[in-house]
Amino acid sequence: MRPKLRSLAVGLALGFVAVSLVGMMVSRNMAIEGTYTYLRLFNEVLSLIRSSYVDEVNTDSLMKGAYEGMLSELDPFSEYFTAEEYAEYSKQMAAAKVSTGARAADTGLRVARKDGVILVVAVKPGSDAEAKGITPGDHVRRIADQSTREMPLYKADSLLSGASGTSVAISVARREEPRKIESDLLRREVPPQPPTLDITDAKDGLAVLRIPQFGPGTANEVAALLDRAESSHVKRLLVDLRGNAWGGVDEAARGAGLFLGDTVVARLKSKEGAGDEVRAGRSKSTYSGMVAVLLNGSTADAAELFAAALHDGRGARLLGEASFGVGAQQECIPLKNGSWLKLSVRKYVSAAGTSWHGSGLKPEKVISVSQENLKPAERLKQQLKAALETLRTLDAAPPAAKTTSAAARAGSGRPGPS
């Protein structure tokens, strides 16, 4: 290259680098300035409260409330811990790891903090909570005579768990009932309910596969039921996941593999992009008929991963109501003052990129029963009946474009858009 051309090329390269650096610095300064704007406003509000509020205020309490308020805008499982709270939380987690009995002996409630209250997400079948009439959606007001207004979620879980045979007082409120419901709930070990298959119409090949939870061995039990469905010429299968809020992701992935074969059923996604894959393992597809999945607000966690996998990978129709929206992994991050953040840092997405954390899975066909004169159990029966009638009338072939797109992305090994 001639000297003049070489100088010109070097000059252009240096100019490009300089422009890039200036752009990065401008963007960084704008980001910092945006942060300072929020901090200045926050400081102004704090100063006004301290100088003008009618009563004396505790600044530490104010700041704790501010941190918790920020995290409550993220999801129900991100939390702020003081140093003392984190020590208690760590002790609770360590005890749960070494004592499966302590983990299993509980009231049968899965709770989450949402919109500032402790909310019942699901009630375990066969538990004392179910027997006492606690239902999903109830607001837990008090546990063991302690108000839940500012109670961390881990504390609520800790109070609801305990030695088998002991009891805990609980007070809940229900939107459609002005009175409070108070009861003593017995902590006990509730054996997991196995999945069941009910062939509701042998002539038309219609059946319901009920999966209450994804516990150890659930996939093997489901496999046997799918073999029975196939040999019984079931053409349309409704997978009922309502109330399924317990179990492990690995077992749910193996269960999904019974419909999809050995494939990627989900991925973990962080700020940096898609990460570890969740595979079905050695599963093989054992059922060839049409599939629909029935959800409600108590379908959560591993069950949502299972439903998303069947929807994106098999074209299964989602019926019922939006699921709860739990699909993330949390990490505890230390802060300089000794406190901690428990923050959702990774979330699950299906092989085609569908995310449900914080939003839930939305049904293609909404089926809800809202008659206030019906008991919860009767509402569930009516919803199941309506879902079966819907499944009977659906086209046998899933939407071609969506299924093809999902299969292509899964086969390519690349995550779809989120």
NORDA-V204720 format. One record per run of one state. SS is the DSSP state (H for helix, E for strand, C for the rest). FROM is the first residue (numbers start at 1). TO is the last residue. If there is no record, write none. Layout:
BEGIN
SS|FROM|TO + SS|FROM|TO
END
This chain:
BEGIN
C|1|2 + H|3|52 + C|53|58 + H|59|72 + C|73|78 + E|79|81 + C|82|82 + H|83|98 + C|99|99 + H|100|104 + E|105|106 + C|107|108 + E|109|114 + C|115|116 + E|117|123 + C|124|127 + H|128|131 + C|132|138 + E|139|143 + C|144|145 + E|146|147 + C|148|152 + H|153|160 + E|161|161 + C|162|166 + E|167|174 + C|175|176 + E|177|186 + C|187|187 + E|188|189 + C|190|195 + E|196|201 + C|202|205 + E|206|210 + C|211|213 + E|214|214 + C|215|217 + H|218|231 + C|232|235 + E|236|240 + C|241|246 + E|247|247 + C|248|248 + H|249|260 + C|261|263 + E|264|270 + C|271|272 + E|273|279 + C|280|289 + E|290|295 + C|296|301 + H|302|314 + C|315|316 + E|317|320 + C|321|327 + E|328|334 + C|335|339 + E|340|350 + C|351|354 + E|355|355 + C|356|364 + E|365|366 + C|367|375 + H|376|393 + C|394|399 + H|400|412 + C|413|418
END
